[in-house]
Amino acid sequence: MEFLKNKKKVAFIAVLCAAVLAIGGMSMHANAAMKVKTYVAGKGNIVKTIEVNGNVVSNETASYYSKIGGKIAKINFKVGDMVKKGDVIISYDIDEIYRMVALTDYSYQEATGNYDSIIQAGGRSAGLYSEAKTTLADLEEKIILTQQVIDITQNNILEKKAALANEGANLQISVIDWADKPDSEEYENLQKEIASNAVAQQYAPELVTMQENLNALTEQLTSYKELKSQMISQKVTGYAGLLTNGTKEQVEAAKASNELSTQNTLSRYEEAKEGIKAEFNGVITSIGVNENESVSDGSFLFTIESSEDIVIKVNVNKYDIVDMEEGQIATASIKNKDYTGKVTRIEHMTGQGESANIGVEITLDEPDESIILGLETKVKVTTASLEDAITIPLDALGMDEEGSYVFVLNDKKAEQRRIQVGIRNDDYAEVVSGINENEIIIWNDESELSDGMDVRCE
């Protein structure tokens, strides 16, 4: 906590106190008045701070992974080393890289050589597929028409047979009517008609012709269906060829994709020749590989934590957090060197466990290479600051059930004065109302003053 005081106050108090005691020509004896300390209420600056412990950490971390499969040749730094942006942290085996470049180029040439044969095979499959597709469309139409004619013919046969059967049934009824005259001409004629009807139901020329047409149509339909089955098989075979070998557009797309992939791989190998470099100033905090070790694409290599984006993480209790806000100025001493910063983050939850403190982050304005990550440090956060405020010492401030008060020197006596207090720090408090500038505040560190008590200045 800090308070900027006016050095002239001490001399002013001595003169003023002596003048007050001399007024009226009266003498004050040590055994008749309480000796008091004095302070002239004046305007000054008051600063309130909170002091907490914290840890120095980086606010930016980057982990690096291998972009190629290769062999680690050299690791140029150790965990804890400071590195600069552009420093080569890890180098690959150059001979291994050149070998992988040659293999990649060979694989690309081999894949390119297969494209023509793929296109030809795809063309044959496309021809079979197209033929089957066209033929199937024609067959489908013929099958539908043939089936319609078959349905009509079957209905005609059924209707013809039903008519003949109905005619036979009527003849049978008529015979019954002449059954008592079997020798009559009518009876004999009916019997002949019944016999003729029975033959007609099986062998009527019209019925036979329709049945022959039906048989021919059914045979034709079967032929169409067999050919359809063959064309379906051919279409499936052709389509399977298209999916396996691809159309020309698909092959060209595959070729372009392979070319892009090869260029990307070769580019990564070219980049790897330069080694893996730090992207910012920082500290190596972990390394996951060893020299002469072969790594695969995607293997973890190392981690860098920035030395330029530094924060101090602190835990603040529930009493102090009410005074803290983002943007407040903070100071910290790291390795006996002072740094300034700001409160940049206040967590909106308490921590776990018994303490239940709130996490706060202070970002340093100008960190440098002297900072060591992980160090514990004390941080002072300025939570309030006033200029030209009337202040009094905390030692002079009293409290009771009615509120805050002080004693003011008034004609060699202590006068109790009720006041309203604003912000305070470890030494001083702001007086919002109740005291005027240049009034003399008095107190005794060992004894309680009372209103109207005789006092004398130290």
C-alpha positions in Angstrom: 0.0 0.0 0.0 1.2 3.5 -0.8 0.3 7.0 0.2 2.0 10.2 -1.1 2.3 12.7 1.8 3.1 16.4 1.9 6.4 16.9 3.8 5.4 20.4 4.9 2.6 18.9 7.1 5.0 18.0 9.9 6.3 21.5 10.4 2.8 22.9 10.0 1.5 20.6 12.7 4.2 21.6 15.2 3.6 25.3 14.6 -0.2 25.0 14.7 -0.2 22.8 17.8 2.1 25.2 19.7 -0.1 28.2 18.7 -3.2 26.5 19.9 -1.7 25.7 23.3 -0.5 29.2 23.7 -4.0 30.8 23.1 -5.5 32.3 26.2 -2.2 32.4 28.2 -3.0 29.1 29.8 -0.4 26.4 30.5 -1.1 22.7 30.0 0.5 20.3 32.5 1.5 16.7 31.6 -0.6 15.4 34.4 -3.7 17.4 33.5 -4.1 16.6 29.8 -3.7 13.4 27.6 -0.8 13.6 25.2 -2.0 12.9 21.7 -0.6 12.4 18.2 -1.7 14.8 15.5 -2.2 14.9 11.8 -3.4 17.7 9.6 -6.2 16.6 7.3 -5.0 17.5 3.8 -5.5 16.6 0.2 -3.3 13.9 -1.2 -3.2 10.8 -3.3 -4.4 7.4 -1.9 -3.8 4.1 -3.5 -5.3 0.8 -2.5 -3.6 -2.4 -3.5 -4.1 -6.2 -3.1 -1.0 -8.4 -2.7 -1.3 -12.0 -3.8 1.1 -14.9 -4.7 1.1 -16.2 -8.3 3.0 -18.3 -10.8 4.7 -17.1 -14.0 3.4 -18.9 -17.0 3.3 -18.5 -20.8 0.0 -17.4 -22.4 1.0 -19.0 -25.8 2.1 -22.5 -26.3 2.8 -24.4 -29.6 3.4 -28.1 -30.0 5.2 -29.2 -33.1 4.6 -32.5 -35.0 6.6 -34.2 -37.7 5.1 -33.6 -41.2 7.2 -36.4 -42.7 8.3 -39.9 -41.9 12.1 -39.6 -41.4 15.1 -39.9 -39.2 16.0 -37.3 -36.5 19.6 -36.2 -37.1 20.2 -33.5 -34.5 18.3 -31.9 -31.6 19.9 -28.4 -31.1 18.3 -27.5 -27.8 17.3 -29.0 -24.4 14.2 -28.7 -22.3 14.4 -25.3 -20.5 16.5 -23.6 -23.2 15.5 -20.1 -24.4 15.1 -20.0 -28.2 14.6 -17.2 -30.8 12.1 -17.1 -33.6 13.7 -18.9 -36.6 16.1 -21.1 -34.5 16.4 -24.6 -35.9 15.3 -26.9 -33.0 15.4 -30.2 -34.8 17.2 -31.4 -38.0 16.3 -34.4 -40.1 18.8 -36.8 -41.8 19.3 -35.2 -45.2 20.3 -38.5 -47.0 17.1 -40.1 -45.7 15.0 -37.2 -47.1 16.6 -37.5 -50.5 15.8 -41.2 -50.5 12.2 -40.5 -49.6 11.9 -37.9 -52.3 13.1 -40.4 -54.9 10.6 -43.0 -53.8 7.8 -40.5 -53.9 8.7 -39.5 -57.4 8.8 -43.1 -58.6 5.4 -43.8 -57.1 4.0 -40.9 -58.9 5.4 -42.0 -62.2 4.1 -45.5 -61.7 0.6 -44.2 -60.9 0.6 -41.9 -63.9 1.5 -44.8 -66.2 -1.6 -46.7 -65.2 -4.1 -43.9 -66.2 -4.3 -44.9 -69.9 -5.1 -48.5 -69.3 -7.7 -47.5 -66.7 -9.3 -45.1 -69.2 -9.4 -47.9 -71.9 -10.9 -50.5 -69.5 -13.4 -47.9 -68.4 -14.3 -47.2 -72.0 -15.1 -50.9 -72.6 -17.2 -51.0 -69.5 -19.0 -47.8 -70.5 -19.8 -49.4 -73.9 -21.3 -52.5 -72.3 -23.2 -50.4 -69.9 -24.6 -48.1 -72.6 -25.7 -51.0 -74.8 -27.4 -52.7 -71.9 -29.1 -49.5 -70.8 -30.5 -48.9 -74.3 -31.6 -52.5 -74.9 -33.3 -52.7 -71.5 -35.4 -49.6 -72.2 -36.6 -51.2 -75.5 -37.2 -54.6 -73.8 -39.1 -53.0 -71.0 -41.5 -51.4 -73.5 -41.9 -54.7 -75.4 -42.5 -56.7 -72.2 -45.2 -54.2 -71.1 -47.0 -54.4 -74.5 -46.8 -58.2 -74.8 -48.1 -58.6 -71.3 -51.0 -56.3 -72.2 -51.9 -58.5 -75.3 -51.6 -61.7 -73.2 -53.9 -60.2 -70.6 -56.5 -59.3 -73.4 -56.2 -62.8 -75.1 -56.6 -64.6 -71.7 -59.7 -62.5 -71.0 -61.1 -63.3 -74.5 -60.5 -67.1 -73.9 -62.2 -66.9 -70.6 -65.2 -65.0 -71.9 -65.5 -67.5 -74.9 -65.3 -70.5 -72.5 -67.8 -68.9 -70.2 -70.3 -68.3 -73.0 -70.0 -71.9 -74.2 -70.4 -73.2 -70.6 -73.4 -71.0 -70.1 -74.9 -72.3 -73.4 -74.3 -75.9 -72.2 -75.9 -75.2 -68.9 -79.1 -73.8 -70.6 -79.2 -76.9 -72.9 -79.0 -79.2 -69.8 -82.0 -77.3 -68.3 -83.9 -77.7 -71.5 -83.2 -81.5 -71.6 -84.7 -81.8 -68.1 -87.9 -80.3 -69.5 -88.1 -83.1 -72.2 -86.9 -85.9 -70.0 -90.4 -87.5 -69.9 -90.4 -87.7 -73.7 -87.0 -89.3 -74.5 -88.3 -90.5 -77.9 -89.3 -87.1 -79.1 -87.3 -85.2 -81.8 -86.8 -82.3 -79.5 -85.2 -84.4 -77.0 -82.8 -85.9 -79.5 -81.9 -82.5 -80.9 -81.1 -81.2 -77.4 -78.8 -84.2 -76.8 -77.0 -83.5 -80.1 -76.6 -79.8 -79.2 -75.3 -80.7 -75.7 -72.7 -83.0 -77.3 -71.7 -80.4 -79.8 -71.4 -77.8 -77.0 -69.1 -80.1 -75.0 -66.8 -80.4 -78.0 -66.9 -76.7 -78.7 -65.8 -75.9 -75.2 -62.5 -77.7 -75.9 -62.0 -77.5 -79.6 -63.9 -74.5 -81.0 -61.8 -73.0 -83.9 -61.9 -69.6 -82.5 -60.9 -70.8 -79.0 -58.1 -72.9 -80.5 -56.8 -69.9 -82.4 -56.8 -67.7 -79.4 -55.0 -70.3 -77.3 -52.3 -70.7 -80.0 -51.9 -66.9 -80.0 -51.7 -67.0 -76.2 -49.0 -69.6 -76.3 -47.0 -67.7 -78.9 -47.3 -64.5 -76.9 -46.2 -66.3 -73.7 -43.2 -67.7 -75.4 -42.3 -64.3 -76.8 -42.6 -62.8 -73.3 -40.4 -65.4 -71.9 -37.8 -64.6 -74.5 -38.0 -60.9 -73.7 -37.5 -61.6 -70.0 -34.5 -63.9 -70.6 -32.9 -61.2 -72.7 -33.8 -58.6 -70.1 -32.0 -60.8 -67.5 -28.9 -60.9 -69.7 -29.0 -57.2 -70.2 -29.3 -56.5 -66.5 -26.3 -58.7 -65.9 -24.4 -56.9 -68.6 -25.4 -53.5 -67.2 -24.3 -54.5 -63.7 -21.0 -55.8 -65.1 -20.5 -52.6 -67.1 -21.5 -50.4 -64.2 -19.1 -52.3 -61.9 -16.4 -51.7 -64.4 -17.2 -48.0 -64.2 -17.0 -47.9 -60.4 -13.8 -49.9 -60.3 -11.9 -48.1 -63.0 -13.7 -44.9 -63.1 -14.9 -42.7 -65.9 -12.6 -40.4 -67.7 -13.5 -37.5 -65.5 -13.0 -39.6 -62.4 -9.6 -40.8 -63.6 -8.6 -37.2 -64.5 -9.7 -36.1 -61.0 -7.7 -39.0 -59.4 -4.7 -38.0 -61.5 -5.0 -34.4 -60.4 -5.4 -35.4 -56.8 -2.4 -37.7 -57.0 -0.3 -34.9 -58.5 -1.4 -32.5 -55.8 -0.7 -35.0 -53.1 2.8 -35.7 -54.5 3.6 -32.0 -54.8 2.4 -31.6 -51.2 4.6 -34.5 -50.0 7.6 -33.2 -52.0 7.0 -29.7 -50.5 7.0 -31.1 -47.0 10.3 -33.0 -47.7 11.8 -29.8 -49.1 10.7 -27.9 -46.0 12.1 -30.6 -43.7 15.5 -30.1 -45.3 15.6 -26.8 -43.4 14.7 -28.4 -40.1 11.9 -27.6 -37.7 12.2 -23.9 -36.6 10.7 -22.0 -33.7 7.8 -19.7 -34.8 8.3 -17.3 -31.9 10.6 -16.4 -29.0 10.2 -18.8 -26.1 11.3 -21.6 -24.0 11.5 -25.3 -24.9 9.3 -27.1 -22.3 9.2 -30.6 -23.7 10.9 -32.8 -26.3 9.3 -36.1 -27.5 12.1 -37.6 -29.7 15.7 -38.5 -29.6 18.6 -38.1 -32.0 18.9 -41.0 -34.6 15.3 -42.0 -34.0 13.0 -42.7 -36.9 9.7 -40.9 -36.6 6.4 -41.3 -38.6 4.3 -38.5 -40.0 2.4 -36.9 -37.2 4.8 -37.8 -34.4 5.1 -35.3 -31.5 8.5 -33.4 -31.6 8.6 -30.6 -29.0 6.7 -27.8 -27.3 7.6 -24.1 -27.1 6.0 -21.7 -24.6 6.3 -18.0 -25.5 8.6 -15.7 -23.6 6.9 -12.6 -24.9 3.2 -13.3 -24.0 3.6 -13.9 -20.2 0.9 -14.0 -17.6 1.0 -14.5 -13.9 -1.8 -16.7 -12.6 -3.0 -15.9 -9.1 -5.8 -17.1 -6.8 -7.8 -14.4 -5.1 -10.0 -14.9 -2.1 -13.7 -14.0 -2.0 -13.0 -10.9 0.1 -10.5 -9.3 -2.2 -12.1 -10.3 -5.5 -14.9 -7.8 -5.0 -12.4 -5.0 -5.6 -10.8 -6.5 -8.6 -11.7 -5.7 -12.3 -10.1 -6.4 -15.6 -7.8 -3.6 -16.7 -6.4 -2.8 -13.3 -2.7 -2.0 -13.1 -0.4 -4.6 -11.4 3.2 -4.9 -10.5 5.4 -8.0 -9.9 8.9 -8.6 -8.9 10.6 -11.5 -10.7 14.2 -12.3 -10.0 14.5 -9.0 -8.2 13.3 -7.1 -11.3 10.1 -5.2 -11.3 7.5 -5.6 -14.1 4.2 -3.9 -14.8 1.0 -5.5 -16.2 -2.7 -5.5 -16.2 -5.5 -7.7 -15.0 -6.7 -9.4 -18.2 -8.9 -12.2 -17.0 -11.0 -13.0 -14.0 -12.6 -16.5 -13.9 -16.3 -16.6 -13.3 -16.1 -19.6 -11.0 -14.4 -20.6 -7.8 -11.7 -23.2 -7.7 -12.2 -26.7 -6.4 -11.2 -27.8 -2.9 -11.2 -26.1 0.4 -9.8 -22.7 -0.6 -12.5 -22.0 -3.2 -10.5 -19.0 -4.6 -11.0 -17.3 -7.9 -8.4 -17.5 -10.7 -7.1 -14.2 -12.0 -4.5 -13.6 -14.8 -2.2 -10.6 -15.0 -0.5 -10.1 -18.4 2.9 -8.5 -18.2 3.5 -5.4 -20.4 7.1 -6.0 -21.3 8.4 -9.4 -20.4 12.1 -10.2 -21.2 14.6 -13.0 -21.2 15.2 -12.7 -17.5 11.8 -14.2 -16.7 11.8 -17.9 -15.8 8.5 -19.8 -16.4 7.1 -21.5 -13.4 8.5 -19.1 -10.8 6.4 -18.1 -7.9 6.1 -14.3 -7.4 4.2 -11.7 -5.4 1.9 -9.4 -7.3 0.4 -6.1 -6.3 -2.8 -5.1 -8.0 -4.0 -1.5 -7.7 -7.7 -1.7 -7.1 -8.4 1.9 -6.4 -6.5 5.3 -6.7 -7.7 8.8 -5.8 -6.0 12.2 -6.3 -6.7 15.2 -4.1 -8.6 13.2 -1.5 -8.8 14.3 2.1 -7.1 11.5 4.1 -6.5 10.5 7.7 -4.4 7.8 9.3 -6.1 4.5 10.0 -4.7 4.8 13.5 -7.0 7.8 14.1 -10.1 6.2 12.8 -12.6 4.9 15.3 -15.7 2.7 14.8 -18.8 2.0 16.9 -22.4 1.0 16.4 -23.2 4.4 14.9 -20.4 4.3 12.3 -17.0 5.9 11.8 -15.6 8.8 13.8 -12.4 10.7 14.6 -11.3 13.2 17.2 -10.5 16.8 16.1 -8.4 19.2 18.1 -10.6 22.1 19.2 -9.3 24.6 21.7 -7.1 22.1 23.5 -9.9 19.6 23.7 -10.8 16.5 21.8 -13.9 16.9 19.7 -15.6 13.7 18.4 -16.6 14.0 14.8 -18.7 11.6 12.8 -17.3 11.0 9.3 -18.1 9.1 6.1 -15.2 7.0 4.9 -14.4 6.0 1.3 -11.5 3.8 0.1 -8.8 2.9 2.5 -5.5 1.1 2.4 -3.2 -0.3 5.1 -2.2 3.2 6.3 -4.8 5.8 5.3 -8.5 6.2 4.7 -10.3 8.7 2.5 -12.8 11.0 4.2 -15.8 11.7 2.1 -17.5 14.0 4.5 -17.2 15.2 8.1 -13.7 16.7 8.0 -12.4 19.8 6.3 -9.0 20.3 4.9 -6.4 21.5 7.5 -8.3 20.4 10.5 -6.1 18.7 13.1 -6.9 15.0 13.7 -5.7 13.6 17.1 -5.4 10.2 18.6 -3.6 8.2 21.3 -2.2 4.8 20.4 -2.6 3.4 24.0 -5.7 5.2 25.4 -9.2 5.9 24.1 -10.1 9.6 23.8 -13.5 11.0 24.7 -15.5 14.0 23.6 -14.4 17.1 25.5 -11.2 15.6 26.9 -8.3 17.9 27.6 -5.3 17.0 25.3 -1.8 18.2 24.6 0.3 17.6 21.5 3.4 15.4 21.6 
